[in-house]
Amino acid sequence: MITFETIVRFLRPGFSYGGVMRQRPGRKIPRRTRRSAANRFFGRVRRSAAGGILGRVRLGQAGHSPRLRRWALAVVLLGVILVPYPTLGAASVPPAFTCRAGCHAGSMPNMVSWAAPLSGSWQVDPGLSGTVPASGLAYVSVGDGIAAVGAGLTVTGYSSQTGALRWRARLTGFGAGAAIVSVRTWPGVITAGVSYQGSGATRGSKRTEVVLASSDGAPMGRYPAAAFGGAVAASAAYTVIVGATAVTSYDNATGHVRWQRPTGQVAQAWRTDGSSLYVADSAGGFVGSAPVTALRRIDLSTGTELLVRPLEGQSFPGTLSAAFDGVVLFSSAAGVTAYSGSTGATLWTIGGAVSEGTDPLARLIYLTQGSSLIGVDPQTGRIKTTASGSAGGGSAGIYVVRAGIALGLDQGASGDAWAYDLAVQRVTLASAGLPWPHYFVDLGGIGGSADPASDQVMIAACSKLAPTSPPQPTPSAPATSTAPSTPAAPAASTAPAASTPSPGVSPSAAASAGQGCLRPVLVALNL
């Protein structure tokens, strides 16, 4: 610690309070004596300044004067002692999301609610993929008391409160190559989108939406859907499907059409906002570059449609990227612009921003702007919360925000989950020991890892790796071969040995690309 006497000793070697009264061991210097010594010291400083010592200072001369260097450093040291430093408060913007496993340890509450084994063959991949099925992809949705996992053609239902296995349903009636590409949870039902290749006159990629009862996985219906459409609303009574050329509501009991609204000759981009569905009206569809000249706002309960056109200009610039709280967002290279979902009026614009998602519990839209994550009011665009920085090292960063708490995941064998409170700008929850975490997403923004109505998030992890297969020797060429001899490429088995896990290996061992997982688990996290 730098003290006043330290500065004095630096300025005048040999000086000490003992110049006034030599301190003996165990004897305390009186306060009045210390004050007198300080007054005499600063008096010398003032007299020296008056005499011109400081007045003769010129830029570049300090290097030639040892005495002057002492005075300059003394000023700095006094600043260290006397100048108060600002503290980090709610209004400051400290680096965020950089806290890794080492600083999460301690007495923080654990985020893990439960873990349940996953069925089927899974593997671990390096990087962001983490724990994934050995073939194809898996999809997860949580809500209404159920966590549903879809992989291959099997849907498995778990209790979202306890992780107990509720049921497992195999989807039948599909040909080779068919696979689940979406799972979404609704009150009373689960919908699973199955992609497959058509034949004959219906060649090309097709999709059928299968409706299952969330209580026991029993089939309730199946309806044609767009490749990137599917169920956008459902209940035990009906299911609303985005198809290639229309939005249709079906009666689950009879399969009959309740109502239908045409959307054009090509598949369009769409977004949901509560009980409303916004469908873009663009000549090129969602894969084209044609401008969006209007939005179809469709009530998901009644089918009532409102055509919304931009009040300024002939089209909405950019692409439809989000809809929330009666506001629609269009994203372009210039940034994000918000429009009223009822009138088409421009509400606000934030340049250089990218839409990241919404926080239904806090009623905020989240954008990234540069290296910052900002939460804005949907109606006004006012920034309500900001956190700067990005996850470094092997961290994948922020995945979802619920009630102002952001979920971060550190990737790899030493996977960590951590909850970052955007209001207080610090990590408040953490869970270590989640090897190769995987976060599930849904391209339509419906379903996926996070429950929109609560703080529960589902991820996959691997608690035990499978042993790697021993390298196989490369067979030598037959001795009777008459082909010209050519240098052979080095066999894979002759490569330098890597860190290879053995049977029963712990998750901390390095995983090679596509290494099998003996114990894949579905993990429920509470933010």
C-alpha positions in Angstrom: 0.0 0.0 0.0 1.3 3.5 -0.9 1.5 5.8 2.1 2.3 9.4 2.6 5.7 8.5 4.1 6.5 6.4 1.1 6.1 9.4 -1.1 8.2 11.5 1.2 11.0 9.0 1.3 11.0 8.9 -2.5 11.2 12.7 -2.8 13.9 13.1 -0.1 15.9 10.0 0.6 16.6 9.7 4.3 13.6 11.8 5.3 11.3 10.3 7.8 9.0 11.2 10.6 12.0 10.5 12.8 13.4 13.8 11.6 10.9 15.4 14.0 10.9 12.7 16.5 12.6 9.3 16.0 10.1 6.6 16.4 11.0 3.8 18.8 9.7 0.3 18.5 6.2 0.0 19.8 5.9 3.8 20.2 3.1 5.5 18.3 3.7 8.9 16.8 1.2 11.5 18.1 -1.4 12.7 15.6 -0.3 16.4 16.2 3.3 15.5 15.4 2.3 13.7 12.2 0.1 16.7 11.2 3.1 19.1 11.8 5.4 16.9 9.7 2.9 17.0 6.9 2.5 20.7 7.1 6.3 21.3 7.0 6.6 18.9 4.0 3.9 20.7 1.9 5.4 24.0 3.0 8.7 22.9 1.4 6.7 22.0 -1.7 5.1 25.5 -1.9 8.4 27.3 -1.2 10.1 25.2 -3.9 7.4 26.0 -6.3 7.6 29.7 -5.4 11.4 29.5 -6.0 10.9 28.4 -9.5 11.7 24.7 -9.3 8.3 23.7 -10.8 8.1 26.9 -12.8 11.2 25.9 -14.8 9.7 22.7 -16.0 9.6 22.5 -19.8 8.4 19.6 -21.9 11.1 17.1 -22.6 13.3 18.3 -19.6 12.2 15.7 -17.0 14.5 13.1 -18.4 17.6 15.2 -17.5 16.6 15.9 -13.9 16.5 13.1 -11.3 14.9 15.5 -8.8 12.3 16.5 -11.3 11.5 12.9 -12.1 10.9 12.3 -8.4 8.5 15.3 -8.2 6.6 14.1 -11.3 6.2 10.6 -9.9 5.1 12.1 -6.6 2.2 13.9 -8.3 1.1 10.6 -9.9 1.3 8.7 -6.6 -0.7 11.4 -4.8 -3.3 11.0 -7.5 -3.5 7.3 -6.8 -4.1 8.0 -3.1 -6.3 11.1 -3.2 -8.4 10.8 -6.4 -11.5 8.6 -6.0 -12.0 5.9 -8.7 -15.5 5.4 -10.2 -17.3 2.2 -9.2 -19.3 0.1 -11.6 -23.0 0.7 -11.2 -26.1 0.0 -13.1 -25.5 2.9 -15.5 -22.0 1.8 -16.4 -21.3 -0.7 -19.2 -18.6 -3.1 -18.0 -17.4 -5.9 -20.3 -20.1 -8.7 -20.2 -20.3 -12.3 -21.0 -16.5 -12.9 -20.5 -16.9 -14.7 -17.2 -15.9 -18.3 -17.8 -15.8 -21.4 -15.6 -13.1 -20.2 -13.4 -15.1 -17.2 -12.1 -18.4 -19.0 -12.0 -17.3 -21.2 -9.2 -18.3 -20.5 -5.6 -21.6 -20.4 -3.8 -23.8 -19.4 -6.7 -27.2 -21.2 -6.9 -27.2 -24.1 -9.4 -29.3 -23.7 -12.5 -29.9 -27.4 -13.2 -33.4 -28.4 -12.4 -33.2 -32.0 -13.7 -31.5 -34.3 -16.2 -33.0 -37.2 -18.1 -31.4 -39.8 -20.4 -32.0 -39.3 -24.1 -32.8 -42.3 -26.3 -31.1 -43.2 -29.5 -27.6 -42.9 -30.8 -25.8 -39.6 -30.0 -22.4 -38.2 -30.5 -20.3 -35.1 -29.5 -18.9 -32.7 -32.1 -16.4 -29.9 -31.3 -17.5 -26.3 -31.4 -21.1 -25.1 -31.3 -22.7 -28.4 -32.2 -21.9 -30.2 -29.0 -24.1 -33.2 -28.2 -26.2 -34.1 -31.3 -27.7 -37.3 -32.8 -25.3 -39.6 -34.6 -27.4 -39.0 -37.7 -29.7 -36.2 -38.6 -30.7 -33.5 -36.1 -32.8 -33.3 -33.0 -35.4 -30.7 -32.1 -36.8 -29.7 -28.7 -39.7 -27.6 -27.5 -40.7 -26.9 -23.9 -44.0 -25.4 -22.7 -47.4 -26.2 -21.1 -45.8 -28.7 -18.7 -44.1 -30.9 -21.4 -40.7 -31.1 -22.9 -40.8 -32.8 -26.3 -37.8 -34.1 -28.2 -37.9 -35.1 -31.8 -35.2 -37.0 -33.6 -35.4 -39.2 -36.7 -39.1 -40.2 -36.7 -39.5 -40.5 -32.9 -41.0 -37.9 -30.5 -40.4 -38.3 -26.8 -42.3 -36.4 -24.1 -40.9 -35.6 -20.7 -42.5 -33.8 -17.7 -41.0 -30.3 -17.8 -41.2 -30.1 -14.0 -39.5 -33.4 -13.1 -37.9 -34.8 -16.3 -39.9 -38.0 -15.9 -40.5 -39.9 -19.2 -44.2 -39.5 -20.1 -44.4 -41.3 -23.5 -42.5 -42.1 -26.7 -44.3 -42.1 -30.1 -43.0 -43.3 -33.5 -44.3 -41.5 -36.5 -45.4 -43.9 -39.2 -46.5 -43.7 -42.8 -43.4 -42.0 -44.1 -40.8 -43.3 -46.6 -37.1 -43.7 -46.4 -35.2 -40.5 -45.7 -38.1 -38.8 -43.9 -37.1 -37.0 -40.7 -38.5 -34.6 -38.1 -37.4 -31.0 -38.8 -39.5 -29.2 -36.1 -41.1 -29.8 -32.8 -43.5 -27.3 -31.1 -45.5 -27.5 -27.9 -49.0 -26.1 -27.5 -51.8 -26.3 -24.9 -52.8 -30.0 -25.0 -50.9 -31.0 -28.2 -47.5 -31.4 -29.7 -46.8 -30.7 -33.4 -43.9 -32.3 -35.3 -43.0 -31.3 -38.8 -41.7 -34.2 -41.0 -39.7 -33.5 -44.1 -39.5 -36.0 -47.0 -39.0 -36.2 -50.7 -42.1 -36.4 -52.9 -42.3 -38.7 -55.9 -43.9 -38.6 -59.3 -45.9 -35.4 -59.9 -45.1 -34.2 -56.4 -41.3 -34.4 -56.6 -39.3 -32.1 -54.4 -39.1 -31.4 -50.7 -42.3 -31.9 -48.8 -43.5 -31.4 -45.3 -46.3 -32.8 -43.2 -47.3 -31.6 -39.8 -48.2 -34.3 -37.4 -50.4 -33.5 -34.3 -49.9 -35.6 -31.1 -51.7 -35.4 -27.8 -49.3 -34.1 -25.2 -50.8 -36.4 -22.5 -49.8 -39.7 -24.2 -48.4 -39.0 -27.7 -51.5 -40.4 -29.5 -51.8 -39.1 -33.1 -54.6 -36.6 -33.6 -54.1 -35.5 -37.3 -51.6 -34.7 -40.0 -51.7 -31.7 -42.4 -49.6 -30.5 -45.5 -47.3 -27.6 -44.7 -44.7 -25.4 -46.4 -41.1 -26.6 -46.1 -40.4 -23.7 -43.7 -43.9 -23.3 -42.4 -45.8 -25.7 -40.2 -47.9 -25.2 -37.2 -48.1 -21.6 -35.9 -51.0 -22.2 -33.5 -52.6 -25.3 -32.0 -54.8 -26.7 -29.3 -56.8 -29.8 -28.7 -59.5 -28.4 -31.0 -57.7 -27.0 -34.0 -54.3 -26.5 -35.7 -53.2 -23.5 -37.8 -50.7 -24.4 -40.6 -48.6 -22.2 -42.8 -48.6 -23.8 -46.2 -46.9 -23.0 -49.4 -49.7 -20.8 -50.7 -52.2 -20.4 -47.9 -52.6 -20.3 -44.1 -55.2 -22.9 -43.1 -56.9 -23.8 -39.8 -57.9 -27.4 -39.4 -60.3 -29.1 -37.0 -58.4 -31.8 -35.2 -61.5 -34.0 -34.6 -62.6 -34.1 -38.2 -59.6 -32.9 -40.3 -61.9 -30.4 -42.0 -60.8 -26.8 -42.9 -62.1 -24.2 -40.5 -60.9 -21.3 -42.5 -58.2 -20.6 -45.1 -56.4 -17.4 -46.2 -54.4 -17.5 -49.5 -50.9 -15.9 -49.3 -49.7 -16.0 -53.0 -48.2 -18.4 -55.4 -44.8 -18.8 -53.6 -43.9 -19.5 -50.0 -43.5 -16.3 -48.0 -41.7 -15.2 -44.9 -43.8 -15.1 -41.7 -43.6 -14.3 -38.0 -46.0 -14.8 -35.1 -46.9 -12.3 -32.4 -49.2 -13.7 -29.8 -52.6 -14.4 -31.5 -51.5 -12.7 -34.7 -49.6 -14.1 -37.7 -47.7 -11.7 -40.1 -47.1 -13.0 -43.6 -45.0 -11.0 -46.0 -46.4 -10.1 -49.5 -43.4 -10.3 -51.8 -43.3 -11.4 -55.5 -40.2 -13.4 -54.9 -41.3 -15.1 -51.7 -39.0 -15.6 -48.7 -36.1 -16.8 -50.9 -36.3 -13.9 -53.3 -34.9 -10.4 -53.2 -38.1 -8.7 -54.2 -39.3 -6.0 -51.8 -42.1 -6.7 -49.3 -44.9 -4.4 -50.5 -47.4 -5.4 -47.7 -48.0 -7.6 -44.7 -51.0 -9.8 -44.1 -51.9 -9.7 -40.5 -54.1 -12.8 -39.8 -55.9 -13.5 -36.5 -54.9 -17.1 -35.6 -58.3 -17.7 -33.8 -60.8 -16.4 -36.3 -58.8 -16.0 -39.6 -59.6 -12.3 -39.9 -57.1 -10.7 -42.2 -55.8 -7.1 -42.3 -53.5 -5.9 -45.1 -50.9 -3.6 -43.7 -48.9 -1.3 -46.1 -46.0 1.0 -45.3 -47.0 4.6 -44.8 -43.7 5.9 -46.0 -42.5 4.5 -49.4 -43.7 1.7 -51.6 -42.3 -1.2 -49.6 -40.8 -2.3 -46.3 -37.0 -2.2 -46.7 -35.2 -5.4 -45.9 -36.6 -8.7 -44.7 -39.2 -9.5 -42.0 -37.1 -10.6 -39.0 -39.4 -10.4 -35.9 -42.8 -9.5 -34.6 -43.5 -8.6 -31.0 -46.1 -6.6 -29.0 -47.8 -5.3 -32.1 -44.5 -4.2 -33.7 -42.8 -5.8 -36.8 -39.1 -5.6 -37.5 -37.4 -5.5 -40.9 -33.7 -6.0 -41.1 -31.3 -4.8 -43.7 -27.6 -4.1 -44.1 -28.3 -0.6 -42.7 -29.8 -1.9 -39.5 -33.2 -2.6 -38.0 -36.4 -0.6 -38.6 -39.6 -1.1 -36.5 -43.1 -0.6 -37.9 -46.6 -0.6 -36.4 -48.2 -4.0 -37.1 -51.6 -2.2 -37.5 -50.9 0.9 -39.5 -47.5 0.3 -41.2 -46.1 3.6 -39.7 -42.4 3.7 -39.0 -41.8 3.7 -35.3 -38.0 3.7 -34.9 -34.7 2.8 -36.6 -31.4 1.6 -35.0 -28.5 1.6 -37.5 -26.0 -1.2 -37.6 -28.2 -3.5 -35.5 -29.2 -7.1 -35.9 -32.4 -8.7 -34.5 -31.6 -11.3 -31.9 -34.9 -12.2 -30.2 -37.4 -11.1 -27.7 -37.9 -11.4 -23.9 -41.7 -12.0 -23.5 -41.4 -11.7 -19.7 -39.7 -8.4 -19.7 -41.5 -7.2 -22.9 -38.3 -6.2 -24.7 -36.8 -6.8 -28.1 -33.1 -7.7 -28.1 -30.7 -6.5 -30.8 -26.9 -6.7 -31.2 -25.2 -3.5 -32.2 -21.5 -3.9 -32.6 -20.3 -5.9 -29.6 -23.2 -4.9 -27.5 -26.5 -6.6 -26.7 -29.2 -4.0 -26.2 -32.8 -4.5 -25.0 -35.2 -1.9 -26.5 -38.8 -1.0 -25.9 -40.8 -2.4 -28.8 -43.0 0.7 -29.2 -40.4 3.5 -28.8 -37.1 1.9 -29.5 -35.7 3.4 -26.3 -32.8 1.3 -25.0 -33.7 -0.1 -21.6 -30.6 -2.3 -21.0 -27.2 -2.7 -22.5 -24.4 -5.1 -22.0 -21.2 -4.9 -24.0 -18.6 -7.5 -24.8 -18.8 -11.0 -26.1 -17.9 -14.4 -24.8 -14.3 -15.3 -25.4 -12.3 -18.4 -25.5 -14.5 -21.3 -26.2 -17.7 -19.7 -25.1 -20.6 -19.5 -27.6 -22.0 -16.4 -25.9 -25.6 -15.5 -25.3 -28.5 -17.7 -26.4 -31.7 -16.4 -24.9 -33.0 -13.8 -22.5 -35.9 -14.3 -20.1 -37.0 -11.7 -17.5 -33.7 -9.8 -18.0 -31.5 -12.9 -17.4 -29.4 -14.0 -20.3 -28.3 -17.6 -20.8 -24.7 -18.2 -21.8 -23.0 -21.5 -22.6 -19.3 -22.4 -22.6 -18.6 -25.0 -25.1 -16.4 -28.1 -25.1 -15.7 -30.8 -22.6 -15.8 -28.4 -19.7 -19.1 -26.9 -20.7 -20.7 -24.4 -18.3 -24.1 -22.7 -18.3 -24.3 -19.3 -16.7 -27.0 -16.7 -16.2 -26.1 -13.1 -16.7 -28.3 -10.5 -15.0 -28.5 -7.6 -17.5 -29.8 -5.2 -14.8 -26.9 -5.6 -12.4 -24.3 -6.6 -15.1 -23.0 -9.7 -13.5 -23.3 -13.5 -13.5 -25.8 -14.6 -10.9 -26.3 -18.3 -11.6 -24.0 -21.0 -12.9 -23.8 -24.7 -13.5 -20.5 -26.5 -14.2 -20.1 -29.9 -15.6 -22.3 -29.8 -18.7 -20.0 -31.4 -21.3 -20.6 -30.4 -24.9 -23.8 -28.5 -24.3 -26.2 -28.1 -27.3 -28.9 -25.4 -27.6 -31.9 -26.3 -29.7 -33.4 -23.8 -32.2 -36.4 -23.5 -34.4 -36.1 -21.6 -37.7 -39.6 -20.2 -37.3 -38.9 -18.8 -33.9 -41.5 -21.0 -32.4 -40.4 -23.8 -30.0 -36.8 -24.5 -29.4 -34.9 -24.7 -26.2 -36.6 -21.9 -24.3 -40.1 -21.8 -22.9 -41.6 -18.5 -24.0 -43.8 -18.3 -20.8 -41.2 -19.2 -18.2 -37.5 -19.1 -17.4 -36.9 -22.8 -18.3 -34.4 -23.7 -21.0 -33.5 -27.2 -22.3 -30.1 -28.3 -23.6 -28.4 -31.6 -24.4 -25.1 -32.7 -22.8 -23.0 -35.8 -22.8 -22.1 -37.3 -19.4 -19.9 -40.1 -20.7 -18.0 -40.6 -24.0 -17.9 -43.8 -25.9 -14.4 -45.4 -26.4 -12.8 -44.7 -29.7 -12.2 -47.6 -32.0 -8.6 -48.8 -32.3 -6.9 -47.9 -35.6 -7.0 -50.5 -38.3 -3.8 -51.5 -40.1 -3.8 -50.6 -43.8 -3.8 -53.8 -45.9 -0.7 -54.2 -48.0 -0.9 -54.7 -51.8 -1.0 -58.2 -53.1 2.5 -59.5 -53.9 1.3 -60.7 -57.4 0.2 -57.2 -58.4 1.8 -56.1 -61.7 0.7 -52.5 -61.4 3.4 -49.9 -61.4 4.5 -49.1 -57.9 3.6 -45.6 -56.6 4.3 -44.0 -53.2 1.3 -44.6 -51.0 -0.2 -41.8 -48.9 0.4 -42.2 -45.1 -2.3 -44.3 -43.5 -4.4 -42.7 -40.9 -3.0 -45.2 -38.3 0.5 -43.8 -38.9 -0.5 -40.3 -37.9 0.7 -38.9 -34.5 -1.4 -40.3 -31.8 -3.9 -37.9 -30.4 -5.4 -37.8 -26.9 -7.7 -40.8 -27.2 -10.3 -41.5 -24.5 -10.4 -45.0 -23.1 -13.5 -47.0 -22.1 -15.3 -45.2 -19.3 -13.5 -42.0 -20.2 -14.5 -38.9 -18.3 -16.1 -36.0 -20.2 -13.0 -33.9 -19.6 -11.1 -35.9 -22.2 -10.7 -34.4 -25.7 -13.4 -35.5 -28.1 -12.7 -36.1 -31.7 -15.1 -35.1 -34.4 -18.2 -37.3 -34.2 -17.1 -39.3 -31.2 -19.9 -41.4 -29.7 -21.7 -40.5 -26.5 -22.7 -43.3 -24.1 -24.8 -41.2 -21.8 -26.6 -38.3 -23.6 -28.9 -36.3 -21.3 -31.6 -33.7 -21.7 -30.9 -31.0 -19.1 -33.4 -28.5 -17.7 -32.0 -25.1 -16.7 -33.9 -22.5 -14.7 -32.8 -18.9 -15.3 
